[in-house]
Each structure stands twice: as C-alpha cells, then as structure tokens.
Amino acid sequence: MSKLSAKQVEHAKPGKHGDGNGLTLIVKASGRRSWAARYIDVDGKRRDKGLGAWPAVSLAEARKLNATLQADGAPEPEPTPEPTALTLAEASAEYCAKLSGTQWQSNPEQNAAVWHSRFRRFAGPILDKPVTDITPVDVHDVIAPLMAEHSETARILRGDIRRTIGSVMFRYGMTANPAGEALDHAFVTGKRQVQHRRALHHSEVAEALDIVDSSDRFDAVRLCLRFAVLTATRSREAREAQWHEIDFDAAVWTVPAERMKSSSTPHRVPLSSQALAVLAEARKLDNGTGLVFPSPYRGSRPVSAESLRTALSANAIDAVPHGFRTSFRGWALEQPGFSFIAVEMCLAHAVGNQVAQAYIRDADLLEERRPIMSAWADYITSAS
C-alpha cells in the first residue's frame, strides 16, 4: 500500500484512505477529515482508535501517534481531542453577531430578527445538526420544498446557510461546503423569469430622498443614494465614483468603461447644480483614497450596495436603488420635447440595432441630455 502525500490528504474524496501500518484517513461527505488507527493491544485484541481531526493533526503527526500505538506494549497515546462542532443554529447565531457588528451597524436588531426568523421557519430540520455532519442532501431537502412557491426565499436561505457554514469550516478542517457548489445545478427551474426591481412613482422620489436624509444614515450612504438618483446611474457606477472622474469646470462626470454594465466605452454624465452640490458636501468625506463615497466601516472601499438598500428598507421605502432609474425613465418619457434616444442615453442604454449604434457611437448627445438631467433634478428637489 502506497503512502499518502500531504496533497492527497487535503484533496481526498469521501471515503477511507489507508496510509499503511494501520493508519487510515477518513473523509466524510461534508469534507471533514480525521485519522483512525487499527492496532493490536497488549492483550492481543484488535482495536480501532481515533487520532484526531485534520488539519489539527497533520499527516506527520498522525504517523507518529500511530507508530507509538502500534509499538508492542506501548501505552496508548493521548490523541489531540477533536473539536466539538457547532450546530447550525449555534454557527448561525455566531455569524449573525458578526454581521450585527459590521455590516448591520445601522440597524442590527431588525436585520438580526429577519435572519433568525428565516432560519427558524425554513431550516428547522438541520438547525440542531453539527455543521460537520450536514451534507448537501440535507441542505437540498431543506431548500427544495421552497423552490416552487418561494424561489427567492430559497435562494437567500441557501446563501445564508452557505455563508454560515463557510465561516466555521476552517475550525474543523472542512474543505467542502454542503450548501456550496455541489448544489449549483440541483435546482433547474426552467427559463429564469425577469425580476423587475421595485420602484417608486416619480412623484414619490423627492419625499423618499428627504426621508433618508432625515434618518440616521451615514453621510456617505445618503449622499451616494441622492447622487445616484440625481444622475440616474446604476448603484455600482455611483458607489465607486472617484474624484478624478469629475470635471467640475465642465460639470461632467465620466464613468470609465470597465464600470459600465453593457458598454465598452466611457459614459459621460452631465451634472446638474444639485448633483454638484452633493459632490461639494461629499468633499468632507475625502479620506485620500480618491473615492467620492468611502465606506464608513472600511474607508479604503466604497459604500456597499447593501447599505443603499438598507437606507430604503429601514425607512419603509418600498424600492431598491436601481428602481429610481425606472422612476426617472417614467418621468422623462412624460415630458414634452425630450427625445426617446436622449432619455435612453441618459440611462446609458444601447439604442437601436447595431447599425444604428454605429452611427451614434461618437455622439453621446451630452448637451441634449444636460437639460433633461437638470429638469429631473429640479423636479425631485422641488419639495425639499
């Protein structure tokens, strides 16, 4: 029997893998690895003994323990105790506490309540199972009943379970997450339906922004949200804005091509006086990273998409950040004198077929778009 290598130990598939001289590596379906030795005791009886979990007990250490155990008349070694794995409920509570202290600082109690409620309602059958004993089949059996009627809840729950178990895998030498890639193709529901993002009627936008402004949101969050709405841009485009992209003299913000969703060219955004005022206020947030809206938690990174969504949901505003682009489009198409093409280009949408796009690719209608964006800014700030 050939000896195991360290690489084979790390990547071995579920089952038993012998190393010779009675030493065996046991790999469970969860990916958890542990050592066992078969030996003859001083009375001549065959016995099996656990030697601890990998990687706490390495291959070299397992061989040493095994050699001592196999020695005739040698006292049995005290193996490294295997860690007692947390149950899914315990791991979930621990991970939720971490989120409450980082991502959920603005509204930890509400977010934690939703988190625990989702686990209790839908993950009950596996809540009391140690995370090391949970298999992909277990997770599948929890998720599958939700798919038909509550597919979005099923998707969120699987993600929560995956993140929870992922946060403790290192403790127990787990190399595969039972809610991970093993389930990536387990739920085939046919053609994916388009999910329309929740949006407000354009007449409600001004009040929504005022509500967020008067709430306890961080300045970076409320300013970023207002800037995104004023410019009708996507969340990522606004969140990752950098000062060098702003031309204050020309009142133009140039979003680089790599940050655009479906364009290989930069997108120029005409800035209204209200958008420039937001940027002026954001100057106080400048921390030297170049980000216009740095995260209040990790200043080297931009504000998160979740923080913008929470700014709305925590204030009972039934919309998502992207939905304000729909609000803008609905308003713009009601206005006399605004061309359809100019409105679509305000949203950085591709207009027409490939031939039509070839004709207009070098004409982004910046000056025609400028009064549209100014009128939109006047409209949503008139009630402030």
Protein Blocks (a to p, Z undefined) as FASTA:
>chain_A
ZZddfklmmmoccddddebjhiacdddfkopacdddddddfkopacdddebjcfkbcfkl
mmmmmmmmmpghiacdddddddddddfklmmmmmmmmmmmmmmmmmmmlmmmmmmmmmmm
mmmmmmmpcfklpcfklmmmmmmmmmmmmmmlmmmmmmmmmmmmmmmmmmnopabdfklm
mlmmmpcgbjadddddddddfklmmmmmmmmmmmmbdfklmmmmmmmmmnopafklmmmp
cfklpcfknopacddfklpfbbcbdcdddddfklmmmmmmmmmmpgonopabdcfklmmb
ccdfklmmmmmmmnopacdfklmmmmmmmmmmmpghiafklmmmmnopaehjfklmmmmm
mmgolmmmmmmmmmmmmmmmmmZZ
